[in-house]
């Protein structure tokens, strides 16, 4: 089996005080905890830290470990000295040391202190280390109508979580999410304490949901203003008309003035997205659609219009 240099693992001198050992363990445990660290070997380092601290925090285990001497290096092939088990393990082989039943420490630990003492992790999980859980982020797709009116959604999330042994698992969570009235694209919704769990009894982190508003068939949004392309006939634009216009809050009437032009922007005040103090506006962009003359009678109408209205839309062009 390989020798474990517990002092090197914790980054302390062999003469370090109990307080220095504890502080170093807590600092490194925060750094390499699987819920916090993104390093690929974080889980293995975290296990080694727990094992090293379990030995060095206990005066009896530390004294027993120190009797091996300081000439050993981590990774060296280790064989216990003759008579080791009878001399040091006889009085301790049945002591569980506050651990659970499932063994998880190294063979070196088990050889040194007996398998019963190395049975798993401390029931407290992280030996007093407290660290707030990591904030997590996901996205939620909503309709423009949900953003306008507000809504309650049930969200299924697959999120990685560490168990008491530090192993990572995919956990399915079902959350009810309140979409506020007037939610905007890219807005972050904070769900307090719904992120990764904390360690050592510390609170969980927060979950941030990024709002993604799905494209709408009629409307587009810029800030709090809503835009709609409004198709009209040539005679509606020329003669004026009362037109029914859809908005996110329902259908409203819009009075089209005589001589309206394509591309003209008509404002519907307060018909945009709700804001903290006031709602935005809706703008109807006029699009004049010219019908195709498919019969002789329809063609005559256009010919009569051309003869009676000598209109040149390009008269200001230079020749």
N, C-alpha and C positions, 0 to 999 in steps of 0.2 A: 504493500500500500504506500501511498505518497504522504510524506510529512507535511503538516500544515503549520506555517509560521503565523500564528495568530496575531502576534505583535505587528508583523509586516502588513497583514491584511487590514488591520485597523490603523496603520500608519503611525504607530506610537513606539517609543523606546521601551525596552524591557523593564526599565525602572520607573515607568510612567505611573502616576498616582491613579487611584480609582476614578477620581473626578475627570482627569485628562482622558482616560479610556472611555468614560461615559460620553463626554462631549464629542470625542472623535467618532464614536459609534453613531451617535445621533446625527451628526453632520453627514456622514457617509450614507447612513440609512435613508436619509431624505433624498440624497443625490441619486441613489441607485434603486429606490423603491420602484417596482414595475409600473405603478400607476403614475409615476412622475418622470422617470428616465426613458429616453428614446433609444438608448444604447442597446445593441443587439444582445449583449451578454449581461444586461443589468440584473436579470433574475438570478443568474449564477453568482454574481458578485454579492447580491443581497443575501443569498443563502450563506455564503462564506462569512459575511459580516455578522449574521445572527449567530453562527456557530462560534466564531471567535469571541464575540461578546459574551456568550453563554459561559465560556470557559474563564475568561479574564475578569469578569465581574464577580465571580465566586472565589473568595480567598482560598478555599480548599482545593478547588479544581486548578486554580492558577498556580498554587504551590506545587501540586502534583505535576502539572505541565512543565514548570520551571526546572524540575529535577532532571529533565531530559538533557539540560544544558543548552548552550547557545550556538553550538557548532552546526546544528542542523539548518538546512535551507529548504524553503518550500519546493515541493516537487521531488525531493530526494526520496529514494526507496527507504522505507522505514520498517524496522523490525524492533519490537519492544525488547528491552534488556531482559536477560534471564530472571525469572522470578517476579516479573513486573505485576502480573495479574494477582498472584497470591499476596504480594506485599501491599498493593494499593487498591485493588478492587474488591477485596473480600468484604469490607464493611459497607460498600456502596452499591453493589450490583443490583439491589432491588429498589433503589431510590429513584423515583421518577423525576425528581428535580423540577416539578411544576409543569411538566410537558404533557402533551396529549399522547394518545396511544400509537399513532402512526409514525414510524421511524423515518427521518428525513435528513439527518446529519450524516457526515461522511463516515467511511469505514475507519479512518484514523480516529475520529471522535469515539466511535463505538469501541475500538480496541483500547483506547486510553481510559475510558470511564464506564464502560459497560453499555450494552445496547439499550437497557431500560432507561438509563439516564439520557440517552440521545434520542428518545422517542418523540420526534416531531418538533413542533414549534411551541413556544410558550403560549399558554392559554390567552394571555393578553395580546398576542399577535406580534407586537413590535417592541417589547421591552420598554415601554414608557415613551417611546418616540411619538410625538404628535405632529402631524402635518396635514394641513387642509388639502382636500381632494383637488385634483386637477380640473380646471374648467374644460368643458367639451363643447364642440360646435357641430351642428347639423343644419340641414336646410328643410324648408317646408314649402310646398307648392300650393298656392291658393288661386282662386278665380278673382277677377277684378271686382265682381259683385261682393265677394267675401271681404275684400279690402275696403270697399266703400261702406258696407253696412256693418262690418264686424261679424265674427262667427266663432263658434267653438268647434274645434277639430280634434279627432282622436288620431294620435300619431304612433306608429309602430317603429321602434328604433332597434337596430342591431348595434350594440356598443360593447367594446372590450372592457372586461373588468377582471381584477385579480381576486382570487379567493384567499383564504386565510394563510395558505402556503405560498402565496406569491405567484401562483400559476395563473396564466391569462386564459380567459374563456369568453366566448361570445354570449352576451346576455340580451334577450329580447325584452324590451320594455314598452309598455303601453301608457302613453301620456295624453291627458286632455289639455289642449292648448287653446287659450283664448286669444283670438285675433282681434286686436283693437280696431275700432272704427277709424278709417283713414290710414290704415297700414300702407307703407310705401315699399317700393322695390329695394331690396338690399337691407331693409331695416332689421336690426337684431332684437329678438324678443328674449328677455332674460327669464329663465326658470330657476329660481333660487334653490340651491342644494339638490339639483337634479343631475349634476355632473358626476365625475368619478368619486367614489367613496373616499373619505379621509382615512388616515392611519392613526392608530393609538387613541381612538375616540374623538379625533378632530372632525369637524363638520365636512360634509361633501362639498365639492366644488359646484359651480353653476353650469347650467346648460344654456347655450345661446343658439337660438334658431334663426337662421337667415331667411327672410321672406323672399320668395320668388313668385312674382305675379305672372300667371300664364297669359300669353297673348290673347287679345279679344278680337272678335270678328268685326266689331264696329268702332271701338274706341281705342285711343292711345292716350298715354298720360305723360305729362311733363311737369314735374313738381306736383303742385296741387291742382293744376289745370288739366281738363280733359278735352280731347280733340276728336271731332267727328267730321268725316267727309260727307257732305249733304248733296246728293244728286238732285238737280231740278231740270225742268223742261225749258226750252227757249221761251215759250209764252209765259211761264211762271216768272222767269227772270225779267222778261220785257214788261209784262203787265202788272206784276206784283201778285202775291198770293198769301193765303194763310196756310201754313204747312205744319203737320204734326211731326215733331222731332223727338226721337228717343233720347233719354238721359238715364244715368244710373239710378236716379231716383224716380223714374217713371216718365211717361210721355207728356210733353208740354207743347203748347202752341207757339209758333214763331211766325211773325209777320214779315214777309218778304217785300221789300219796297220795289216800286217800278224802276226798271232800268238796272237791276242788280247784275253784277258781272261775275263770271267765273273766277275763282281764286279769292273772292271777297270773304273776309272773316267776320262772322256775326257772333256777338257775345251773348251768352246766357248767364247772367250774373248769379253767382252762388250755386251753380249747378255742377261744380267740380268736386274734387275729393275733399272730405272734411279735414279741417286743420285744428290746431289747438285753440286758436282764437276765432278763426273764420274759415269758411269753405272757399275753395278755389272756384274758378269759373269754367264753363264749358264753351268751347268755340266751335261753331259750325262753319266749315270751309266749303263754299259753294262750288259745285262742279256742274256746269251746264252740259247736258247730254243732248246731242242732236239726233233725232230719230231718222232712220234711213227711209227714203221714199221708195216704196216697193210697188206702188201702183201708179198708173198715169194720172189719176186724180191727185195723189199726194205730190207728184212731181209738179203739177200745175200750181199747187199752193206755193211751192218754193219759187217757181218762175214768176208768179204774181208778186211775191214778196221782193224778189230781186228787182223787178221793174218799178215797183212803187217806193222802194227804199234804197236810193243810190248811196249805200254805205260802203266806205272803203276803210277797213281796219288797218291798212298799211300806208295811209296817206302821208304819214310823217317820216317814212323811210326815205333816205336820200337815194336819188336815182343813180 
